[in-house]
Amino acid sequence: MTAKLILEGKEYDLPTLRGTENELAIDISKLRAQTGAVTYDPGYGNTGSCQSAITFIDGEAGILRYRGYPIEELAGKVPFTHVAYLLIHGELPNAEQAAAWSESLRGNSLVHEGLLNFFDHFPVTAHPMNILAGMISSMSSFYPADSTDDAHIQQNILRLIGQVKTLAAFSYKKSVGEPLIYPRNDLSYCANFLRMMFATPCGEYEVSKTMEDALDMLLVLHADHEQNCSTSTVRMVSSSEANIYASVSAGVNALWGPLHGGANQAVLEMLQRIEADSGDYKKYVEMAKDKNSGFRLMGFGHRVYKNFDPRAKLLKKAADAVLDELGVSDPLLDIAKSLEEVALNDSFFVERKLYPNVDFYSGVIYRALGIPTDMFTVLFSIGRMPGWIAHWMEMRNDPDGRIHRPRQIYTGATLRHP
Ligand code: CMC
């Protein structure tokens, strides 16, 4: 099948291609050579930047699958580290592979001692996302980052997944002025992170199973989301053959923004603001509808999901269950639910197909786990790490891969002279 383009009276046949889920695309890779024209698609809402076999989303039907597995059959059912293996290696690990993978991740969870000095030079007010991006970027200097040897690449991957949680917990400990708690090899990925966050040398710390399981589920829900802003950034940077640490740290920076991963922090701050404002959530719904207010309902809307975000559905249920199990009652959860109900019945949100996204309820759960607000996006980064790595690998191994270099429509001054 071809698509016909008529441009300035001339006809062109453009090839098409279909994905395995029947998505149709027009191949415009020769468009400029054939016609002299480029396409214009601000925000890339209609642009397929690559072919990818990692994650499938059907935004109209609210479907999210990692390597073919529905998110509902992974979150809370398959451990995060196995999902990480799935994303990176394409298949869920068998028992032997899972044991070896977990062992390797544990063996790579210690941060290079030389890197630790860097923590001391950030001001105490530094945002932990800034610290995390800086630390991951700096890892390039400590390991054979530019090696093309497969053994080195695999080791760098293990280091990233193993160490990201350690770096995250250390950045928190530094911010509260407490001694660093090193990882322990007898604990699971999430139990290790919680212990490094909350234990002190002054006493024993028993990791709550409820907290460990809740965190694991949250990380699985964040593990990949095809060509979102941060993943596209990772792919963009890696297209220049930049090393994995340079590419992934760019992803951390992209995730930080409040329209992307930073929305989870922004949601909680919005809920706190509403609570301090006598809980008047209806006022905020009205503000979000007023384009002049500059205010958006954070945690609402999505470029791809136009029905519901399946992650938000799971998280809403989980928020109730986790708070209940931990015996936490949080007025912010009630405000979030009321806000959602009002917005979902308001024609402004209905017409624009704006629904709660993954960031709407995750913050309430993080808060119940005792995670400080400015660490929320760091948690998102820990979850997204396997996705970024899987995309970095896919880019690297793509025989059709080329450096990413979009065109533009120039609108500046025409030729003039000083
Ligand atoms: N509150 C109020 N109005 C909104 C919102 C919102 N949260 N989101 C979109 N709109 C309106 C927007 O004003 C526009 O209206 P109109 O057509 O009248 O001009 C329409 O809906 C379409 O919005 P858009 O900005 O063109 O949509 P987009 O696909 O470019 O942006 C988005 C998607 C997620 C950035 C946006 O919905 C948003 O800013 N949401 C709030 C931030 C947020 O929750 N981000 C997390 C995204 S999900 C997880 C992740 O990626 O990290």
Boltz pocket constraint, residues with backbone or C-beta under 6 A from the ligand:
constraints:
  - pocket:
      binder: B
      contacts: [[A, 43], [A, 228], [A, 258], [A, 259], [A, 260], [A, 261], [A, 262], [A, 263], [A, 288], [A, 289], [A, 295], [A, 296], [A, 297], [A, 298], [A, 299], [A, 300], [A, 301], [A, 302], [A, 303], [A, 304], [A, 352], [A, 354], [A, 357], [A, 358], [A, 359]]
      max_distance: 6.0
